[in-house]
């Protein structure tokens, strides 16, 4: 499901989109082949343009030298220590700013290999951006390089959100938050709407139908009093499996509803330097998959036994969710809300943390550290962090050795397309569910509209959207301008809470 096959793929993260844009611009600036041939056939024109050409070449060489001076190049055959240092110097800034990617700065992989690494993350449970970071570094410096990149990418957000969770649980009254927190939930929800739109516009007709199906199921589970919200832990995986089964059946038809493309010529499964640098044999990859399954089974069995332990509860909840959720951070939100509200925290604490997580560097899965910190302090944060990230990290290490083979199996690609489309529907459901929870007053609705406009039309990045929404919400607060402080919903002529 390479992003370049637009009709068959899900949207790539910002780093991937920017890479494609830069390469398209480069192609657009290159002279067409016909023009080159015409210049070769015109000696007089060559003589006239020779000085200018030499000047351009000199300028280009100078620019290349300057770029190389800024980003030291390390050969793919360099000693392992040098490649590890290159991984460190590449990924430590990303954990602080969360924009861009290694493909923009380092010539590690060609575009096709890079997009295939993204496709691996799309096809596995867990945070896609984190899996892309791990697999990219893994292809450069082996397993230790992948682990190093993972911790560098996540560490700043982990520390900040853990600290925020402990402080908010200790010092903030969730029923009466201070003015500087009230604007964060509606601003954060606007980013979920933006994500859903970005995902949805890439779907074909069958994908839209699958997304609609999963969205309706998720909304029903969360709003029907006759259905326990915790049933989502069984219903959501079944919904994803149904989506994969439908696309599998469809791709077998003579005239399928969807276009499933064909395998590209990216990684050669017989001889490839990248696969050798990864250094994980097939049998080790299979063992990694088995270990993931054993941990999942053991944690579920223990959590449902007579053992009463809050940390086991945190780990089992997060590990189970991380093992069944496809599509990244936005998709996981409705499942997390079902599991932790109100047993671990209030709805207000959940939404305040979501706003903070949206404004932090790194992946949205760092939200797990906040949830664990509010519930059980720093130890709870670490257990939640390991639990939610664990499945995605384990599975990416296990899948990479198999990818060069599986990418040639059309049935595998078809199933992944259905699973991903169904997962996008869960993001749509999150929009409805979280809107209902976050928008309680007219001021909240105004902050939401303002933040969504800043994010979608003006293109502000997430931290700035949350910051501006927080400032606007604070200004509307009753302690300052006291604007829009009435319940948003009107029923039978009376105001009621949403």
CORQUIWO-V626603 format. One record per residue. N is the residue number from 0. RES is the residue in one letter. OMEGA is omega in degrees with one decimal (* if undefined). NEAR is the number of other C-alpha atoms within 8 Angstrom. Layout:
# CORQUIWO-V626603
n:N res:RES omega:OMEGA near:NEAR
n:N res:RES omega:OMEGA near:NEAR
This chain:
# CORQUIWO-V626603
n:0 res:X omega:-178.0 near:10
n:1 res:X omega:-177.5 near:12
n:2 res:X omega:-178.2 near:11
n:3 res:X omega:174.3 near:5
n:4 res:X omega:-165.2 near:9
n:5 res:X omega:-173.8 near:9
n:6 res:X omega:-175.3 near:8
n:7 res:X omega:-171.5 near:14
n:8 res:X omega:172.9 near:13
n:9 res:X omega:-175.2 near:13
n:10 res:X omega:177.6 near:8
n:11 res:X omega:175.6 near:9
n:12 res:X omega:-172.0 near:7
n:13 res:X omega:-177.9 near:8
n:14 res:X omega:-178.6 near:11
n:15 res:X omega:-179.8 near:11
n:16 res:X omega:-177.4 near:9
n:17 res:X omega:177.8 near:9
n:18 res:X omega:-179.4 near:10
n:19 res:X omega:-178.9 near:8
n:20 res:X omega:-179.0 near:8
n:21 res:X omega:-178.6 near:8
n:22 res:X omega:176.9 near:8
n:23 res:X omega:178.2 near:8
n:24 res:X omega:179.3 near:8
n:25 res:X omega:178.5 near:8
n:26 res:X omega:-178.4 near:7
n:27 res:X omega:-178.5 near:7
n:28 res:X omega:-178.2 near:6
n:29 res:X omega:-180.0 near:6
n:30 res:X omega:177.9 near:7
n:31 res:X omega:-176.9 near:6
n:32 res:X omega:-178.7 near:6
n:33 res:X omega:-179.6 near:6
n:34 res:X omega:178.4 near:8
n:35 res:X omega:179.8 near:9
n:36 res:X omega:-179.4 near:8
n:37 res:X omega:179.4 near:8
n:38 res:X omega:178.4 near:10
n:39 res:X omega:-176.8 near:8
n:40 res:X omega:-177.8 near:6
n:41 res:X omega:-177.9 near:8
n:42 res:X omega:-177.5 near:8
n:43 res:X omega:178.9 near:6
n:44 res:X omega:178.8 near:8
n:45 res:X omega:-179.6 near:10
n:46 res:X omega:-177.3 near:7
n:47 res:X omega:-174.2 near:7
n:48 res:X omega:-173.8 near:8
n:49 res:X omega:179.5 near:8
n:50 res:X omega:180.0 near:7
n:51 res:X omega:179.4 near:7
n:52 res:X omega:179.6 near:8
n:53 res:X omega:179.9 near:8
n:54 res:X omega:178.6 near:8
n:55 res:X omega:-179.9 near:8
n:56 res:X omega:178.6 near:8
n:57 res:X omega:179.5 near:8
n:58 res:X omega:179.6 near:8
n:59 res:X omega:179.0 near:8
n:60 res:X omega:178.9 near:8
n:61 res:X omega:179.0 near:8
n:62 res:X omega:179.3 near:8
n:63 res:X omega:178.5 near:8
n:64 res:X omega:179.4 near:8
n:65 res:X omega:178.9 near:8
n:66 res:X omega:179.0 near:8
n:67 res:X omega:178.5 near:9
n:68 res:X omega:179.8 near:7
n:69 res:X omega:-177.3 near:6
n:70 res:X omega:-178.7 near:8
n:71 res:X omega:-177.6 near:6
n:72 res:X omega:177.1 near:6
n:73 res:X omega:-178.0 near:8
n:74 res:X omega:177.4 near:5
n:75 res:X omega:179.0 near:7
n:76 res:X omega:-179.7 near:4
n:77 res:X omega:176.8 near:8
n:78 res:X omega:-175.3 near:6
n:79 res:X omega:-179.6 near:7
n:80 res:X omega:178.3 near:6
n:81 res:X omega:179.5 near:9
n:82 res:X omega:175.5 near:13
n:83 res:X omega:178.0 near:10
n:84 res:X omega:177.5 near:8
n:85 res:X omega:176.3 near:9
n:86 res:X omega:180.0 near:14
n:87 res:X omega:-176.8 near:11
n:88 res:X omega:179.0 near:8
n:89 res:X omega:-169.0 near:10
n:90 res:X omega:-178.7 near:12
n:91 res:X omega:176.2 near:11
n:92 res:X omega:-177.2 near:9
n:93 res:X omega:177.4 near:15
n:94 res:X omega:-179.5 near:15
n:95 res:X omega:-176.1 near:10
n:96 res:X omega:172.8 near:8
n:97 res:X omega:178.6 near:11
n:98 res:X omega:178.2 near:7
n:99 res:X omega:-179.8 near:10
n:100 res:X omega:-175.1 near:9
n:101 res:X omega:-179.2 near:10
n:102 res:X omega:-178.4 near:10
n:103 res:X omega:-173.3 near:9
n:104 res:X omega:-173.5 near:8
n:105 res:X omega:178.7 near:8
n:106 res:X omega:-176.9 near:7
n:107 res:X omega:-173.4 near:8
n:108 res:X omega:171.0 near:8
n:109 res:X omega:-174.0 near:7
n:110 res:X omega:-176.0 near:6
n:111 res:X omega:177.5 near:11
n:112 res:X omega:-179.8 near:10
n:113 res:X omega:-179.6 near:11
n:114 res:X omega:175.9 near:11
n:115 res:X omega:174.7 near:11
n:116 res:X omega:175.6 near:11
n:117 res:X omega:179.7 near:13
n:118 res:X omega:177.1 near:10
n:119 res:X omega:179.1 near:13
n:120 res:X omega:178.0 near:15
n:121 res:X omega:-175.7 near:13
n:122 res:X omega:-178.5 near:10
n:123 res:X omega:169.9 near:11
n:124 res:X omega:176.5 near:16
n:125 res:X omega:-177.1 near:18
n:126 res:X omega:-174.7 near:15
n:127 res:X omega:-178.1 near:12
n:128 res:X omega:178.9 near:10
n:129 res:X omega:178.6 near:10
n:130 res:X omega:176.3 near:14
n:131 res:X omega:176.7 near:12
n:132 res:X omega:-178.0 near:12
n:133 res:X omega:-175.7 near:15
n:134 res:X omega:177.6 near:13
n:135 res:X omega:178.1 near:12
n:136 res:X omega:177.4 near:13
n:137 res:X omega:179.5 near:14
n:138 res:X omega:-178.0 near:11
n:139 res:X omega:-172.1 near:14
n:140 res:X omega:174.8 near:15
n:141 res:X omega:-175.2 near:12
n:142 res:X omega:180.0 near:11
n:143 res:X omega:175.1 near:8
n:144 res:X omega:177.1 near:14
n:145 res:X omega:178.3 near:15
n:146 res:X omega:178.5 near:9
n:147 res:X omega:179.4 near:10
n:148 res:X omega:179.1 near:15
n:149 res:X omega:-177.4 near:11
n:150 res:X omega:178.4 near:8
n:151 res:X omega:-178.0 near:13
n:152 res:X omega:-173.5 near:16
n:153 res:X omega:-166.8 near:12
n:154 res:X omega:-178.4 near:9
n:155 res:X omega:179.3 near:12
n:156 res:X omega:178.3 near:14
n:157 res:X omega:-177.3 near:11
n:158 res:X omega:-175.8 near:8
n:159 res:X omega:-176.9 near:9
n:160 res:X omega:173.7 near:15
n:161 res:X omega:178.6 near:14
n:162 res:X omega:179.7 near:10
n:163 res:X omega:179.5 near:9
n:164 res:X omega:179.4 near:16
n:165 res:X omega:-176.7 near:13
n:166 res:X omega:-179.6 near:9
n:167 res:X omega:179.4 near:10
n:168 res:X omega:-175.4 near:11
n:169 res:X omega:-167.7 near:6
n:170 res:X omega:-174.9 near:6
n:171 res:X omega:174.3 near:10
n:172 res:X omega:-176.7 near:8
n:173 res:X omega:179.9 near:8
n:174 res:X omega:-179.6 near:5
n:175 res:X omega:-175.8 near:6
n:176 res:X omega:177.4 near:9
n:177 res:X omega:-174.1 near:7
n:178 res:X omega:-175.7 near:11
n:179 res:X omega:177.1 near:9
n:180 res:X omega:-169.4 near:11
n:181 res:X omega:-178.3 near:13
n:182 res:X omega:-176.3 near:16
n:183 res:X omega:-178.9 near:16
n:184 res:X omega:-179.4 near:12
n:185 res:X omega:177.1 near:16
n:186 res:X omega:179.6 near:17
n:187 res:X omega:-179.6 near:12
n:188 res:X omega:179.1 near:14
n:189 res:X omega:179.3 near:13
n:190 res:X omega:174.5 near:12
n:191 res:X omega:176.4 near:12
n:192 res:X omega:179.1 near:11
n:193 res:X omega:179.9 near:11
n:194 res:X omega:-180.0 near:10
n:195 res:X omega:178.1 near:12
n:196 res:X omega:-179.8 near:8
n:197 res:X omega:177.3 near:9
n:198 res:X omega:-171.2 near:11
n:199 res:X omega:-176.2 near:9
n:200 res:X omega:179.8 near:6
n:201 res:X omega:-175.5 near:11
n:202 res:X omega:170.4 near:14
n:203 res:X omega:-174.0 near:9
n:204 res:X omega:179.4 near:8
n:205 res:X omega:178.4 near:9
n:206 res:X omega:177.1 near:12
n:207 res:X omega:179.2 near:11
n:208 res:X omega:178.5 near:8
n:209 res:X omega:178.3 near:13
n:210 res:X omega:178.0 near:15
n:211 res:X omega:179.0 near:10
n:212 res:X omega:-178.1 near:10
n:213 res:X omega:178.2 near:16
n:214 res:X omega:179.5 near:13
n:215 res:X omega:178.8 near:9
n:216 res:X omega:-177.8 near:8
n:217 res:X omega:179.3 near:12
n:218 res:X omega:178.9 near:11
n:219 res:X omega:-177.5 near:8
n:220 res:X omega:-174.8 near:12
n:221 res:X omega:-175.3 near:11
n:222 res:X omega:178.8 near:6
n:223 res:X omega:-177.0 near:7
n:224 res:X omega:-179.3 near:5
n:225 res:X omega:-178.8 near:4
n:226 res:X omega:177.9 near:8
n:227 res:X omega:178.9 near:8
n:228 res:X omega:-179.5 near:9
n:229 res:X omega:176.4 near:7
n:230 res:X omega:178.5 near:9
n:231 res:X omega:-179.3 near:11
n:232 res:X omega:175.7 near:9
n:233 res:X omega:-174.7 near:7
n:234 res:X omega:-177.4 near:8
n:235 res:X omega:176.6 near:10
n:236 res:X omega:178.0 near:10
n:237 res:X omega:177.9 near:8
n:238 res:X omega:178.1 near:10
n:239 res:X omega:179.6 near:14
n:240 res:X omega:177.7 near:9
n:241 res:X omega:177.6 near:8
n:242 res:X omega:177.7 near:14
n:243 res:X omega:179.1 near:14
n:244 res:X omega:-178.8 near:10
n:245 res:X omega:180.0 near:10
n:246 res:X omega:175.5 near:12
n:247 res:X omega:178.4 near:12
n:248 res:X omega:-177.9 near:8
n:249 res:X omega:-176.3 near:10
n:250 res:X omega:177.2 near:12
n:251 res:X omega:-178.1 near:7
n:252 res:X omega:179.7 near:7
n:253 res:X omega:176.6 near:5
n:254 res:X omega:-176.1 near:4
n:255 res:X omega:177.7 near:9
n:256 res:X omega:-176.5 near:7
n:257 res:X omega:177.2 near:10
n:258 res:X omega:-174.8 near:7
n:259 res:X omega:175.1 near:9
n:260 res:X omega:178.6 near:6
n:261 res:X omega:-179.1 near:5
n:262 res:X omega:177.1 near:8
n:263 res:X omega:-174.9 near:5
n:264 res:X omega:-173.5 near:6
n:265 res:X omega:-174.3 near:7
n:266 res:X omega:176.5 near:7
n:267 res:X omega:-174.4 near:8
n:268 res:X omega:-178.2 near:7
n:269 res:X omega:-176.1 near:4
n:270 res:X omega:-178.3 near:5
n:271 res:X omega:-178.1 near:9
n:272 res:X omega:-179.2 near:6
n:273 res:X omega:-179.8 near:8
n:274 res:X omega:178.1 near:9
n:275 res:X omega:178.6 near:7
n:276 res:X omega:177.9 near:11
n:277 res:X omega:170.6 near:13
n:278 res:X omega:177.0 near:8
n:279 res:X omega:179.2 near:8
n:280 res:X omega:-178.9 near:7
n:281 res:X omega:-177.2 near:8
n:282 res:X omega:176.4 near:6
n:283 res:X omega:176.5 near:9
n:284 res:X omega:177.7 near:15
n:285 res:X omega:178.7 near:9
n:286 res:X omega:177.5 near:9
n:287 res:X omega:177.2 near:12
n:288 res:X omega:179.6 near:11
n:289 res:X omega:-179.7 near:8
n:290 res:X omega:176.1 near:8
n:291 res:X omega:-179.2 near:11
n:292 res:X omega:-180.0 near:8
n:293 res:X omega:178.3 near:8
n:294 res:X omega:179.5 near:8
n:295 res:X omega:-178.3 near:12
n:296 res:X omega:-177.4 near:8
n:297 res:X omega:-178.7 near:8
n:298 res:X omega:179.4 near:11
n:299 res:X omega:-179.8 near:10
n:300 res:X omega:-178.9 near:8
n:301 res:X omega:-178.3 near:10
n:302 res:X omega:-179.1 near:12
n:303 res:X omega:175.1 near:7
n:304 res:X omega:-178.6 near:6
n:305 res:X omega:-179.7 near:6
n:306 res:X omega:177.4 near:7
n:307 res:X omega:-178.5 near:6
n:308 res:X omega:-176.3 near:6
n:309 res:X omega:-178.0 near:7
n:310 res:X omega:173.2 near:10
n:311 res:X omega:177.8 near:11
n:312 res:X omega:180.0 near:9
n:313 res:X omega:-177.2 near:13
n:314 res:X omega:-178.0 near:14
n:315 res:X omega:179.9 near:13
n:316 res:X omega:-177.1 near:10
n:317 res:X omega:-178.5 near:13
n:318 res:X omega:178.6 near:15
n:319 res:X omega:178.6 near:12
n:320 res:X omega:179.8 near:13
n:321 res:X omega:-178.2 near:15
n:322 res:X omega:-173.8 near:11
n:323 res:X omega:-174.0 near:9
n:324 res:X omega:177.9 near:13
n:325 res:X omega:171.6 near:14
n:326 res:X omega:173.7 near:14
n:327 res:X omega:-167.4 near:13
n:328 res:X omega:-176.6 near:10
n:329 res:X omega:-177.1 near:11
n:330 res:X omega:-173.0 near:14
n:331 res:X omega:-171.4 near:10
n:332 res:X omega:-179.2 near:10
n:333 res:X omega:178.7 near:12
n:334 res:X omega:177.7 near:10
n:335 res:X omega:-179.7 near:9
n:336 res:X omega:178.9 near:9
n:337 res:X omega:-174.4 near:11
n:338 res:X omega:-168.5 near:10
n:339 res:X omega:178.9 near:10
n:340 res:X omega:5.6 near:11
n:341 res:X omega:-171.2 near:7
n:342 res:X omega:-179.1 near:7
n:343 res:X omega:-172.9 near:8
n:344 res:X omega:177.2 near:11
n:345 res:X omega:176.5 near:10
n:346 res:X omega:-178.8 near:9
n:347 res:X omega:178.6 near:9
n:348 res:X omega:178.2 near:9
n:349 res:X omega:-176.4 near:12
n:350 res:X omega:175.9 near:11
n:351 res:X omega:177.5 near:12
n:352 res:X omega:177.1 near:12
n:353 res:X omega:177.0 near:11
n:354 res:X omega:178.1 near:14
n:355 res:X omega:-178.6 near:11
n:356 res:X omega:179.2 near:12
n:357 res:X omega:-177.0 near:12
n:358 res:X omega:-176.5 near:12
n:359 res:X omega:173.3 near:10
n:360 res:X omega:178.5 near:11
n:361 res:X omega:-174.6 near:14
n:362 res:X omega:178.7 near:12
n:363 res:X omega:177.6 near:9
n:364 res:X omega:173.6 near:11
n:365 res:X omega:174.6 near:14
n:366 res:X omega:179.4 near:11
n:367 res:X omega:-179.8 near:12
n:368 res:X omega:176.8 near:16
n:369 res:X omega:-178.6 near:16
n:370 res:X omega:179.0 near:14
n:371 res:X omega:-179.4 near:20
n:372 res:X omega:178.5 near:17
n:373 res:X omega:-175.4 near:14
n:374 res:X omega:-173.2 near:10
n:375 res:X omega:174.3 near:11
n:376 res:X omega:-176.6 near:11
n:377 res:X omega:177.1 near:10
n:378 res:X omega:177.3 near:10
n:379 res:X omega:178.2 near:14
n:380 res:X omega:-179.0 near:17
n:381 res:X omega:178.8 near:10
n:382 res:X omega:179.0 near:12
n:383 res:X omega:-180.0 near:15
n:384 res:X omega:179.8 near:16
n:385 res:X omega:-177.9 near:10
n:386 res:X omega:-176.2 near:16
n:387 res:X omega:179.8 near:17
n:388 res:X omega:-171.5 near:13
n:389 res:X omega:-177.9 near:11
n:390 res:X omega:-179.4 near:14
n:391 res:X omega:179.5 near:15
n:392 res:X omega:-180.0 near:11
n:393 res:X omega:-173.9 near:11
n:394 res:X omega:179.6 near:13
n:395 res:X omega:175.5 near:14
n:396 res:X omega:179.7 near:12
n:397 res:X omega:-174.6 near:14
n:398 res:X omega:-173.0 near:10
n:399 res:X omega:179.4 near:11
n:400 res:X omega:-177.9 near:13
n:401 res:X omega:-168.4 near:10
n:402 res:X omega:-178.2 near:9
n:403 res:X omega:177.8 near:11
n:404 res:X omega:-175.7 near:8
n:405 res:X omega:-178.0 near:8
n:406 res:X omega:177.8 near:10
n:407 res:X omega:-178.6 near:7
n:408 res:X omega:-175.7 near:9
n:409 res:X omega:179.7 near:10
n:410 res:X omega:179.1 near:8
n:411 res:X omega:178.9 near:9
n:412 res:X omega:-179.6 near:11
n:413 res:X omega:179.1 near:13
n:414 res:X omega:-179.9 near:14
n:415 res:X omega:179.9 near:11
n:416 res:X omega:178.7 near:13
n:417 res:X omega:179.4 near:17
n:418 res:X omega:-178.9 near:14
n:419 res:X omega:178.6 near:14
n:420 res:X omega:178.6 near:15
n:421 res:X omega:178.5 near:17
n:422 res:X omega:178.6 near:15
n:423 res:X omega:176.6 near:14
n:424 res:X omega:177.6 near:14
n:425 res:X omega:174.6 near:14
n:426 res:X omega:176.6 near:15
n:427 res:X omega:176.4 near:12
n:428 res:X omega:178.5 near:14
n:429 res:X omega:177.6 near:14
n:430 res:X omega:-178.4 near:12
n:431 res:X omega:-174.8 near:9
n:432 res:X omega:-177.1 near:11
n:433 res:X omega:175.3 near:10
n:434 res:X omega:-179.6 near:11
n:435 res:X omega:-177.3 near:9
n:436 res:X omega:-170.8 near:9
n:437 res:X omega:-173.6 near:12
n:438 res:X omega:-178.1 near:12
n:439 res:X omega:-177.7 near:13
n:440 res:X omega:176.7 near:12
n:441 res:X omega:177.5 near:12
n:442 res:X omega:177.2 near:13
n:443 res:X omega:-179.8 near:13
n:444 res:X omega:178.6 near:12
n:445 res:X omega:177.4 near:8
n:446 res:X omega:178.1 near:14
n:447 res:X omega:-178.7 near:13
n:448 res:X omega:178.6 near:9
n:449 res:X omega:-177.1 near:9
n:450 res:X omega:179.7 near:15
n:451 res:X omega:177.7 near:14
n:452 res:X omega:179.2 near:9
n:453 res:X omega:-176.1 near:11
n:454 res:X omega:-172.3 near:15
n:455 res:X omega:-173.6 near:9
n:456 res:X omega:-176.9 near:7
n:457 res:X omega:171.6 near:7
n:458 res:X omega:176.9 near:7
n:459 res:X omega:179.8 near:9
n:460 res:X omega:-168.9 near:7
n:461 res:X omega:-178.3 near:10
n:462 res:X omega:-179.5 near:9
n:463 res:X omega:177.9 near:9
n:464 res:X omega:179.7 near:14
n:465 res:X omega:179.8 near:16
n:466 res:X omega:-180.0 near:10
n:467 res:X omega:177.3 near:9
n:468 res:X omega:177.5 near:16
n:469 res:X omega:178.4 near:14
n:470 res:X omega:-179.2 near:10
n:471 res:X omega:177.8 near:10
n:472 res:X omega:176.7 near:17
n:473 res:X omega:178.0 near:13
n:474 res:X omega:179.7 near:10
n:475 res:X omega:-173.3 near:13
n:476 res:X omega:-177.0 near:14
n:477 res:X omega:178.3 near:8
n:478 res:X omega:179.6 near:6
n:479 res:X omega:-176.2 near:8
n:480 res:X omega:179.3 near:8
n:481 res:X omega:179.6 near:10
n:482 res:X omega:175.4 near:8
n:483 res:X omega:-176.6 near:8
n:484 res:X omega:174.4 near:11
n:485 res:X omega:178.3 near:8
n:486 res:X omega:-171.0 near:12
n:487 res:X omega:-174.1 near:13
n:488 res:X omega:178.8 near:10
n:489 res:X omega:-178.3 near:9
n:490 res:X omega:180.0 near:7
n:491 res:X omega:176.0 near:4
n:492 res:X omega:179.9 near:5
n:493 res:X omega:177.1 near:6
n:494 res:X omega:176.1 near:10
n:495 res:X omega:178.1 near:9
n:496 res:X omega:179.9 near:7
n:497 res:X omega:* near:9
